[in-house]
Amino acid sequence: MTQARWQEAMSLGNDIIDGTHREFVQLVAALEAAQDEALLGAMDALIEHTQAHFGREDRWMGGSGFPMRDCHTAEHEGVLAALHEARGHVAAGRMRVARVLPPELMHWFEGHVASMDAMLARWLQAHPEALAGAAAA
């Protein structure tokens, strides 16, 4: 049974953000469930999504003057660095890293959504121009 799963408490009331977050959770769950031979592909899919996900949020923060941008972006950079490091371990045949990563990611993600992303979602409600074209981005 997978531990990575969407919970309604993660919803921020923004369809774009919530959809992206649901996809992140689905990809963490796929990594968690992957057999050894599929781990690298699952890692790559998670990294690809996460780069786009974080990049989109960074564009919103930059375009709207979000005051907590540096702190928020620093968290994103740390997670991406950890994902790339974990991918290197998996590529070298050290699969255990991929097995401990999903619960750690979910622990981080739940806190990040409840704090950083909740602040960003509220900020974006007041600055809807930052979301212009977001569905296409």
N, C-alpha and C positions, 0 to 999 in steps of 0.2 A: 504494500500500500504506500502510495506516495505521500510525502509530507508537504511537498510544495503544492499549494492549492490556493485559488482565489478565495478571498473572504470578502463579504460585502462591506466589512469595516474598512477595507482598503479603498473603497470608492470615494472619490473626491467631488463627484457631481459635475465633472467635465468629461464629456464623451470622448474627446480626443485623448486626454491623459489617461482616463480609465481604460480605454481600449488598448493603449500602448502598454499599460501596466498589466492588463490581463495577458497580453501576448508574452511579456517578460516572464510571468509566473508559469505560463504554459511551457515555455522553453526551459525554465529551470526544472519543471516536472519531467520534461522529456530527457534532460540530462540525467536526472536522478534515476529514471527508469531504464536508461540505455544499457545495452549489453556492452561488454568491453570493446568489441569490434566497431560499435557505433558511437563510442564516446567522443572521438575526435570530431566527427560530423556534428554531433550535438553541441560540442563546445564552440565550433565555428558558427553554427546558427545562432547560439546565444550571444557570442561576441558581435556578430554582424548586427543583430537586433539592438544590442545595448549601445553600440557606437551611434547608430542612427537615433535611438531613443534619447540618449544624453545630448547628442548634437542638436536635436530639435529643441529640447528644453533650454540649452545654452543660447540658441538663437532667440527664443522667446524672452529669456532673461536680459540679454543684451539689447534687444529691440524695445524693451519696455522700461529699461532702467531699474530692474529689480535690485533692491538694495542688498540682498544676501547672495548675490551672484557668486562672489569669490568663494565663499564657504560651500555653497551648493556644488559648484564646479569642482572644488577640491575633493569632495566626497566621490563624485563621479570618476574623477581621474584615478583615485585610489582603487575603486572597484574595477575599472578597466585594466589597471596594472595587474591586479590580482588575477583577473580572468586570463590575461595574456601569459602570466607566469604559470598558472595552472595548465594552460594549453600546452606549454612547453614540456611540462612533466608528463602529460598524457601522450604527447608525441614521442617522448622517450620511453614509453611503456610503463610509466609509473601511474597506474590507474587509480590508486588509492586517493590521490588528490581530488580526482573528479568525484569520488564517493563522499568525501567530507565537505565538498564545496556547496552543494545545494542547500543543506540546512543552514549553513553559515550565510549564504546569500539571502535566504528568506528572512533570517533574523535581522540582517542589516536592512533589507528592503522594507520590512514592516515598520521599522523605526523611521526610515527615511521618508516613507510615504506619509506617516503620521506627523512628521515635523516639517522637513524641507519642502516636500511636494505639496503638503497642505498649505503652507505659506505661499508657495508659487501659485497654486490654484486660486487662492483668494486674491492675490495680486492681479492675476490675469482677468479675474472678473471685473476689476476696476480699470483694466487696460486691455480691452478686447481687441484693439488694433494690433496688438502683438500676435494674435492668433490668425490674422488675415493670411489666407493661403496655407494655413497649417495642415489642412487635410491633404493637400497635395505634396507637402514637404516630407 
